[in-house]
Amino acid sequence: MNKQTNEIKDSNTIDIYDYLNRVWKNKFFILSFTLILTSISIIYVLTIPNIYQARSVLLSSESSPSFSKGASAMAALAGISLGGSGKLSVGQLFQLLLSDYEFNKKIITKHRLGQLLDPYNIDKHLIFPKNNRTVYNFLNKPPKKPTVHYPYNKKEIYNMYKTIRHTIGITENKEDGTLIISATFPDRFVAQKLVTIYLKEMSEHIKALNMKNIEQQERYYQKELANVKNLDLKSNYATLLSDLVKKKVQLKSEDFYMVKQLIKARVPLIQDKIGPKRANIVLLTLISSIILGIILVFLKYYLSLQKKEDSIDNINSLSY
């Protein structure tokens, strides 16, 4: 009895050769397990369409916009600190607008983005490896007719708002003064259109706010200029009015607010996909499945040892 117990104890000691032997004996199980998981990952990656990114590169102007009240309020809602100057960069203003539901709702309705984001229209432009969508069509049901119709309900608008927020990105480099507006989407045409639409609409919105602010200042200075009698004050008000007129002219002459467009957003080429990394996904699955298969073999071996120990303990207890 003691001899049998000692054999069990010896079997519990770590022996690298024993473990390697276990792996070798279960090689067909590990191979089959790996093959199944890797095959599933291959099927999975074949159902994922290519991802594309369209972007526009902008160069910020030397002067920065200043909103003492409006921008401060918007910044407070977004949790952005303005410091003592109360100034926001163009990139920060764009980010604030992009996160604003009402602003997005207006654009979604104005440009009828529901048709642009409709799965029926997107499905036509999806690109797959070697342009083969057999696996995708087999596992999915491509829409046969438009699913979104104008006017949109609240749920549709909110879903489009969430999609746009995850699609459009704004990156600002303060060192070189560049601003990048990008859109990442399976439909490369949609990506380009979203960048173009949002760049124009965000710029026009901020220009309109700034123009309104300038006009309010103009009315105030004109009123003060008409009432003041001091010549020095009259000269100061006249100078201020002249500066405001220059600002209005500058705003109207600019294509975009406080930025110049260096690179226009274009439709990405089919070869210019940024994802998915199909080979990486399959390789990661292959390695993970091998490791997991070996772990399962060791787990099975450990459970068998535990079962033997329990049986020996039962025998010992009965002998006493």
Buried (B, 14 or more C-beta within 10 A) or exposed (E): EEEEBEEBEEBEEEEEEEBEEBBEEBEEBBEEBBEEBBEEBBEBBBBBBBBBBBBBBBEBBEEEBEBEEBBBEBBEEEEBEBEEEEBBBBBBBBBBBBBBEEBBBEBBBEBEBBEBBBEBBBBEBBBBEEEEBEBBEEEEEEBEEEEBEEEBEEEBBBBBBEBBEEBBBBEBEEEEBBBBBBBBBBBBBBBBBBBBBBBBBBBEBBBEBBBEBBEEBBEEBEEBBEEEEEEEEBEBBEEBBEEBEEBBEEBEEBEBBBBEBEEEBBBBEEEEBEBBEBEEBBEEBBEBBBEBBBEBBBEEBEEEEEEBBEEBEEEEEEEE
